Amino acid sequence: MKTLVYDRNEKKLLEKVTLKSIPYYINNVEYLVWTDIENPSKENMQFLLDHFRFHPLDIEDCRARAEVYFKSAA
């Protein structure tokens, strides 16, 4: 999971953003938070649910999965 934070007042990206600091930025209108979610760990999934308020199915859809498709016999 990669997170970028943009400071609207300073008009620049913040360089050092820790997981613990993200809730502060999410709840502050002076910042724009962008998170790339690709195959999140269980800990990251819980973090996203708790702080970004995603629906559990939205997070589940971000997880990598192998799907097998069968051709129907004609």
SVG drawing of the C-alpha trace seen along z (x, -y; Angstrom):
<svg xmlns="http://www.w3.org/2000/svg" viewBox="-23 -28 33 58">
<polyline fill="none" stroke="black" stroke-width="0.4" points="0.0,0.0 1.5,-3.3 0.1,-6.6 0.7,-10.1 -0.3,-13.3 -0.7,-16.6 -0.5,-19.8 -3.0,-22.2 -1.5,-25.3 2.1,-24.6 1.1,-23.1 3.5,-20.2 3.6,-16.5 4.7,-15.5 7.7,-13.3 7.6,-11.3 4.2,-9.9 3.9,-7.1 1.0,-4.8 0.3,-6.3 0.1,-9.8 -2.4,-9.0 -5.6,-9.4 -4.5,-13.0 -4.2,-13.8 -7.5,-12.1 -9.4,-14.2 -7.8,-17.5 -9.2,-19.4 -5.8,-21.0 -4.5,-17.7 -5.5,-15.5 -4.7,-11.8 -4.2,-9.3 -3.6,-5.6 -2.7,-3.0 -4.2,0.3 -2.8,3.4 -3.1,6.8 -3.3,5.3 -2.2,7.3 -4.7,8.2 -3.3,5.3 -3.6,2.9 -7.2,4.1 -8.2,3.4 -6.5,0.0 -8.4,-0.9 -11.7,0.2 -11.1,-1.7 -9.7,-5.0 -10.9,-5.4 -14.3,-3.9 -14.4,-1.6 -17.0,1.1 -15.4,4.5 -16.3,5.7 -14.4,2.7 -11.3,3.8 -11.8,7.5 -11.9,6.5 -8.4,5.0 -6.9,8.3 -5.2,10.5 -7.0,13.7 -6.8,16.5 -10.0,17.2 -10.5,20.2 -12.8,19.9 -14.1,23.0 -15.3,23.2 -18.7,24.7 -18.9,27.9 -20.7,27.3"/>
</svg>
